[in-house]
Amino acid sequence: MGECQVLPHLFWDMTMAELDFVWYGYRHKEEQEWLRVRWQTTLLINIQLPKGKKITPEELLKLDCDSRNFVKQRVMSNEELQEVLKKYNNVKPIG
């Protein structure tokens, strides 16, 4: 309610899915603010450091969203693609 800026009468009428969306939005906003502060601080530090000693924002401050937001993309092999396409060969158009 308070942190997410939801009025009490709206809070009690919300479903769990709506509360989850509100919480996700609040958490995303907080993460973006932390990322911005970390980036700004890194810039301010790097202008004071010699050329070869620059640091990255991740070296300055590790955040839990760094690992949580990184999802390694897996590319489907050609055999896997053909297997998926076989499943849709029998699908007939509607109409």
N, C-alpha and C positions, 0 to 999 in steps of 0.2 A: 504494500500500500504506500507507505511513506517514501521509501527509496525509489520505487518505480513510478511514483506520482500518479497513482490510481486512487480515485475517490472511493471512500468506503462503500457507498451505495452501489457503485459500479463493480467493485471488487466482489461483493457477495452475489452478484448476478452473473459472474463470469463462470465459464466452464473450465475444466482443467486444461484443455487445449488452448484456450484463450490466455489463461494464466501463464502457460508455458511460452506462448508467443511474446507476452509482455516481458517475462523474465529473460528470454533470449535477446530481445531488443535492448533491454537494460544492460545485460552483460556485454553485448557487442559494443554498445556506446562506451562503456567503461574501458574495454580493451582498446578501442580506438584512441581514447584520451591518453592511456598509458603509452601506447605506441608513439603517439605524437610527442609526448614529453620526452620519451627516450630518444627519439630522433633529434629533437631540438637540442637536448643536452649533449648528444654525441657531436653535433655540429659545433657547439660552443667549445667543447673540449678539443676537437680536432684542429681548430684554428690556432690553438696554443701549442700543439705538439709539432715536433720536427716531421719532415716529409715522410720518412720511412716508418714512423711509429704510430700511424693512424689506427684508430679502433673502430669497430663496427658497433651498431646499436646492440646487437646480441651479446657482444663481449662486455659492453657496459652494464647491461642489466638483462638477466634472463627472465622471461615471463612465461607463465604456464601456457599461454595462448600460442607461443612459438611452436611448441611440439603438438599441441592439440589441433591447430589450424592447418598443419602440414600433412597432407595426404598424398602419398606417393602414387602417381597414376600408373596403372598397369595396362599395357597395350595387349589387346587380344591377338592371339596367334591366328594365322590363316585357317588352321584346322578348327579352332574354336569358333571362328566366324562362320565357316561352312556348316558346322553342326547347329548353330543358332538359326541360320537361314533355312535349314532343312525343316525346322519346326514350323516355319511360316509358309511353306510351299502348299500346304493343304488349306490355307485360309482363303475363303471365298469372299469377294466384295459384297457389301450390303447393297441391296437394291435391285 
